[in-house]
Amino acid sequence: MIGLAILGVFFIKQGFSSLSSPIPPVNASKVEEHFVKNIWFPKVDKSHIYSDAPQISGKSALIVNFDTGEVIYDKSSKSRLPGASTVKIMTALVAIEHAKLNDKFVVSAKAAEIGEDSMGLVADEKLSVENLLYGLMLPSGNDAAVSLAEGVGKTEHSFVAIMNSRANEIGLTDTKYINASGLDVDGEEQYTSAYDLATLSHYTWLNYPDFSRVASTYHISIDENADHKAFDLYNETNLLTTYPGVRGIKPGFTWSAGYCLVTYAENKGVKLLAVIMGSENRRLEMKELLDYGFGKYGIKVAHPALD
């Protein structure tokens, strides 16, 4: 009995709440970042009428000043909707918080065979967290999402538990995750909102430079080595190379979600976060939303015509 008591004290001092917890402890070097409290939320003014705003097909949209939280445009921003691959913003956040960039994870058959958007992983390849993040954020690889989830959480189910815990800690009240990829699952509800996506994107972009560096990368070549083949990855984020000032962040699409897009852009010292969900033409409508947002600050962005 004395031995068990001593063992219990040891684990308490080491910070373990349960010997059988499915959630791995946070990387010690990341502890301070992990508990950064989120104090930034979009300041929605429900009395405001956006009569001069562009008419869009999107079910929900939000434009917010990145620095001040001032809402420039709001269309049903608290509506709970499927977010498709915008879910991968949280996947990236949890992976960065719980692993080192040079940690290596083995690709499982489940990850390699998940289908749809892919970075082209093959079972038993071994990749660094950093390279998997590029595969997650640039081509929106579902295979990279599952590989990160299984590498960090041992199972995707345990990883999703961390995702939902982080959503609660950050203050995302209209978000629920069921997987790390954002893919639809019959009979299961996965949702977020434009408001929550703006909040999450601000938190992640501001506090994790590794995330913003990866998410703003247009193209990267990953050389072949003994652990994996070569990869040539391009960023599929709309407007990244065609609208001046756009730096990222993430598009998404499933049949239930429609076209979604989260965008961070800077022009003449003004930083904007814009989100559109359930759009029929996210590229054109995001361009119109950004024009409207920057226009509110007297900034006319010169760009080529976009279809």
C-alpha positions as CSV (number, residue, x, y, z in Angstrom):
1,M,0.0,0.0,0.0
2,I,2.8,2.4,0.8
3,G,4.5,1.6,-2.5
4,L,1.3,2.4,-4.4
5,A,0.9,5.7,-2.5
6,I,4.4,6.7,-3.4
7,L,3.7,5.8,-7.0
8,G,0.6,7.9,-7.0
9,V,2.4,10.9,-5.6
10,F,5.0,10.4,-8.4
11,F,2.4,10.6,-11.1
12,I,0.7,13.6,-9.6
13,K,4.0,15.5,-9.5
14,Q,4.7,14.5,-13.1
15,G,1.4,15.9,-14.2
16,F,-0.3,12.7,-15.2
17,S,-4.1,12.7,-14.5
18,S,-4.6,9.1,-15.5
19,L,-2.4,6.2,-16.3
20,S,-4.8,5.1,-19.0
21,S,-5.7,8.4,-20.6
22,P,-6.0,8.1,-24.4
23,I,-4.9,11.7,-24.8
24,P,-1.1,12.0,-24.9
25,P,0.6,14.7,-22.7
26,V,1.4,18.0,-24.4
27,N,4.9,18.4,-25.6
28,A,6.8,20.1,-22.7
29,S,8.2,22.8,-24.9
30,K,4.7,23.7,-26.1
31,V,3.0,23.8,-22.7
32,E,3.0,27.6,-22.4
33,E,1.6,28.0,-25.9
34,H,-1.0,25.3,-25.3
35,F,-2.6,27.3,-22.5
36,V,-2.5,30.7,-24.2
37,K,-6.0,32.0,-23.4
38,N,-8.0,33.2,-26.3
39,I,-9.3,36.8,-25.7
40,W,-10.1,37.7,-29.3
41,F,-13.6,37.3,-30.7
42,P,-15.3,39.0,-33.6
43,K,-17.4,42.0,-32.3
44,V,-20.7,41.3,-34.0
45,D,-23.2,44.3,-34.2
46,K,-26.6,42.7,-34.8
47,S,-28.2,46.1,-35.4
48,H,-26.0,46.9,-38.4
49,I,-27.5,46.5,-41.8
50,Y,-25.0,45.8,-44.6
51,S,-27.1,47.3,-47.4
52,D,-24.1,48.2,-49.6
53,A,-22.5,44.7,-49.3
54,P,-22.2,42.3,-52.3
55,Q,-25.0,39.8,-52.7
56,I,-23.5,36.3,-52.3
57,S,-24.8,32.8,-52.6
58,G,-22.9,31.7,-49.5
59,K,-25.1,30.5,-46.7
60,S,-22.9,32.3,-44.1
61,A,-20.0,34.8,-44.3
62,L,-18.0,37.1,-42.1
63,I,-15.4,39.8,-42.6
64,V,-13.5,40.9,-39.5
65,N,-10.6,43.2,-38.8
66,F,-7.8,40.9,-37.6
67,D,-6.3,43.4,-35.1
68,T,-9.4,44.9,-33.6
69,G,-12.1,42.3,-34.0
70,E,-14.4,44.8,-35.7
71,V,-17.0,43.1,-37.9
72,I,-17.2,44.7,-41.3
73,Y,-19.7,42.2,-42.8
74,D,-21.9,39.5,-41.3
75,K,-24.3,37.0,-42.9
76,S,-25.6,34.4,-40.5
77,S,-22.1,34.1,-39.0
78,K,-23.3,31.9,-36.1
79,S,-25.1,29.4,-38.2
80,R,-23.9,25.8,-37.6
81,L,-22.8,24.4,-41.0
82,P,-20.5,21.6,-42.2
83,G,-17.0,23.1,-42.7
84,A,-15.4,20.5,-44.9
85,S,-11.6,20.8,-45.0
86,T,-11.6,24.0,-43.0
87,V,-11.6,21.4,-40.1
88,K,-7.9,20.9,-41.0
89,I,-7.1,24.3,-39.4
90,M,-7.8,22.6,-36.0
91,T,-6.0,19.4,-37.1
92,A,-2.9,21.5,-37.8
93,L,-3.2,23.4,-34.5
94,V,-3.4,20.2,-32.4
95,A,-0.6,18.6,-34.3
96,I,1.7,21.6,-33.7
97,E,0.8,21.8,-30.0
98,H,1.4,18.1,-29.4
99,A,4.4,17.2,-31.5
100,K,7.7,18.6,-32.7
101,L,8.1,19.4,-36.4
102,N,10.9,16.9,-36.8
103,D,8.9,14.0,-35.2
104,K,8.2,11.3,-37.7
105,F,5.0,9.3,-38.1
106,V,4.4,6.1,-40.0
107,V,1.6,6.2,-42.5
108,S,-1.1,3.5,-41.8
109,A,-3.2,1.7,-44.4
110,K,-6.2,3.6,-43.2
111,A,-4.5,6.9,-43.8
112,A,-3.2,5.9,-47.2
113,E,-6.6,4.6,-48.4
114,I,-8.9,7.4,-47.0
115,G,-9.4,8.8,-50.5
116,E,-10.5,12.1,-52.1
117,D,-8.0,15.0,-51.6
118,S,-4.6,13.5,-51.0
119,M,-0.9,14.4,-50.8
120,G,-0.2,10.9,-52.2
121,L,0.9,8.9,-49.2
122,V,1.6,5.2,-49.3
123,A,1.3,2.8,-46.3
124,D,4.4,2.4,-44.3
125,E,6.1,5.6,-45.5
126,K,7.4,7.7,-42.6
127,L,7.2,11.5,-42.8
128,S,8.0,14.3,-40.4
129,V,5.2,16.3,-38.8
130,E,6.4,19.4,-40.8
131,N,6.1,17.6,-44.2
132,L,2.7,16.2,-43.2
133,L,1.5,19.7,-42.3
134,Y,2.5,20.8,-45.8
135,G,0.5,17.9,-47.2
136,L,-2.4,18.8,-44.9
137,M,-2.6,22.5,-45.7
138,L,-1.4,22.8,-49.4
139,P,-3.3,20.0,-51.3
140,S,-5.6,19.5,-48.3
141,G,-4.5,15.9,-47.9
142,N,-7.0,13.7,-46.0
143,D,-4.2,11.1,-45.9
144,A,-2.0,13.7,-44.1
145,A,-4.8,14.5,-41.7
146,V,-5.3,10.9,-40.6
147,S,-1.5,10.4,-40.4
148,L,-1.1,13.4,-38.0
149,A,-4.1,12.3,-36.0
150,E,-2.8,8.7,-35.5
151,G,0.7,9.9,-34.9
152,V,-0.3,12.3,-32.2
153,G,-3.4,10.6,-30.7
154,K,-2.5,6.9,-31.5
155,T,-6.0,6.7,-32.9
156,E,-8.0,9.3,-34.9
157,H,-10.8,9.0,-32.3
158,S,-8.5,10.1,-29.5
159,F,-7.1,12.9,-31.6
160,V,-10.6,14.2,-32.3
161,A,-11.2,14.3,-28.5
162,I,-8.3,16.7,-28.3
163,M,-9.7,18.7,-31.2
164,N,-13.0,19.1,-29.4
165,S,-11.3,19.9,-26.1
166,R,-9.3,22.7,-27.8
167,A,-12.4,24.1,-29.5
168,N,-14.0,24.4,-26.0
169,E,-10.9,26.0,-24.5
170,I,-10.6,28.6,-27.4
171,G,-14.3,29.4,-27.0
172,L,-15.8,27.9,-30.2
173,T,-19.4,27.4,-29.1
174,D,-20.8,26.3,-32.5
175,T,-18.2,23.7,-33.4
176,K,-18.2,19.9,-33.2
177,Y,-15.6,17.6,-34.8
178,I,-16.0,14.0,-35.7
179,N,-12.8,13.5,-37.7
180,A,-9.5,15.1,-38.6
181,S,-10.2,15.5,-42.3
182,G,-13.5,17.3,-42.5
183,L,-15.0,14.5,-44.7
184,D,-18.7,13.8,-44.4
185,V,-19.8,10.7,-42.4
186,D,-23.3,9.3,-42.9
187,G,-25.4,9.6,-39.8
188,E,-22.8,11.8,-37.9
189,E,-23.0,15.5,-37.5
190,Q,-19.9,17.7,-37.9
191,Y,-20.2,21.4,-37.9
192,T,-18.7,24.8,-37.3
193,S,-19.6,28.4,-38.1
194,A,-18.1,31.4,-39.9
195,Y,-17.7,33.1,-36.5
196,D,-15.9,30.1,-35.0
197,L,-13.7,29.7,-38.1
198,A,-12.6,33.4,-37.8
199,T,-11.9,33.0,-34.1
200,L,-9.9,29.8,-34.6
201,S,-8.0,31.2,-37.6
202,H,-7.0,34.3,-35.7
203,Y,-5.8,32.3,-32.7
204,T,-3.8,29.9,-34.8
205,W,-2.3,32.4,-37.2
206,L,-1.3,34.8,-34.3
207,N,0.1,32.3,-31.9
208,Y,1.7,29.7,-34.2
209,P,4.2,31.1,-36.8
210,D,4.8,27.5,-38.0
211,F,1.2,27.3,-39.0
212,S,1.1,30.7,-40.8
213,R,4.4,29.8,-42.6
214,V,3.0,26.5,-43.9
215,A,-0.5,27.9,-44.7
216,S,1.0,30.8,-46.7
217,T,3.4,28.5,-48.8
218,Y,2.3,28.2,-52.4
219,H,4.6,25.4,-53.5
220,I,7.1,23.1,-51.9
221,S,9.2,20.1,-53.2
222,I,10.0,17.4,-50.6
223,D,12.9,15.3,-51.7
224,E,12.9,11.5,-51.7
225,N,14.7,9.7,-48.9
226,A,15.0,6.3,-47.3
227,D,11.6,6.8,-45.5
228,H,9.4,8.1,-48.4
229,K,9.2,9.1,-52.0
230,A,9.4,12.7,-53.4
231,F,6.4,15.0,-53.1
232,D,5.6,18.1,-55.2
233,L,2.9,20.1,-53.4
234,Y,0.9,23.2,-54.5
235,N,-1.4,25.2,-52.3
236,E,-5.0,25.1,-53.5
237,T,-6.2,28.1,-51.5
238,N,-8.2,30.4,-53.7
239,L,-6.8,33.9,-54.5
240,L,-3.4,33.1,-52.9
241,T,-1.6,34.1,-56.0
242,T,-4.2,36.3,-57.7
243,Y,-5.5,38.7,-55.1
244,P,-2.8,41.1,-53.7
245,G,-2.3,40.7,-50.0
246,V,-3.8,37.3,-49.6
247,R,-1.6,35.1,-47.5
248,G,-3.8,32.0,-46.8
249,I,-5.6,30.1,-45.1
250,K,-7.8,27.2,-46.1
251,P,-10.5,26.1,-48.6
252,G,-12.9,23.2,-48.2
253,F,-15.6,21.4,-50.1
254,T,-17.9,18.5,-49.6
255,W,-21.3,18.0,-51.2
256,S,-23.0,18.7,-47.9
257,A,-20.8,21.8,-47.1
258,G,-20.7,23.4,-50.5
259,Y,-17.7,25.6,-51.2
260,C,-16.0,27.1,-48.1
261,L,-13.0,29.4,-47.8
262,V,-11.2,31.1,-44.9
263,T,-8.9,33.9,-46.1
264,Y,-6.3,36.1,-44.4
265,A,-5.2,39.2,-46.3
266,E,-3.2,42.4,-45.7
267,N,-3.2,45.7,-47.6
268,K,-1.8,49.1,-46.6
269,G,-1.6,48.1,-42.9
270,V,-5.1,46.7,-42.7
271,K,-5.4,43.0,-41.9
272,L,-8.7,41.2,-42.7
273,L,-10.0,37.7,-41.9
274,A,-12.8,36.6,-44.2
275,V,-14.9,33.5,-44.1
276,I,-17.5,32.1,-46.5
277,M,-19.5,28.9,-46.1
278,G,-21.8,27.1,-48.4
279,S,-20.9,29.2,-51.5
280,E,-21.6,28.3,-55.1
281,N,-18.6,30.3,-56.2
282,R,-16.2,31.0,-53.3
283,R,-13.4,32.4,-55.4
284,L,-15.5,35.2,-57.0
285,E,-17.5,35.9,-53.8
286,M,-14.4,36.0,-51.6
287,K,-12.9,38.5,-54.0
288,E,-16.1,40.7,-53.7
289,L,-16.0,40.4,-49.9
290,L,-12.4,41.4,-49.7
291,D,-13.0,44.4,-52.1
292,Y,-15.9,45.4,-49.8
293,G,-13.8,44.9,-46.6
294,F,-10.8,46.9,-47.7
295,G,-13.1,49.5,-49.3
296,K,-14.5,50.2,-45.8
297,Y,-10.9,51.5,-45.0
298,G,-10.6,53.5,-48.2
299,I,-8.4,50.9,-49.8
300,K,-8.9,50.0,-53.4
301,V,-7.0,46.8,-54.2
302,A,-5.7,46.7,-57.8
303,H,-6.0,43.1,-59.2
304,P,-6.7,41.4,-62.5
305,A,-10.4,40.5,-63.2
306,L,-11.4,37.3,-61.7
307,D,-14.0,35.0,-63.2
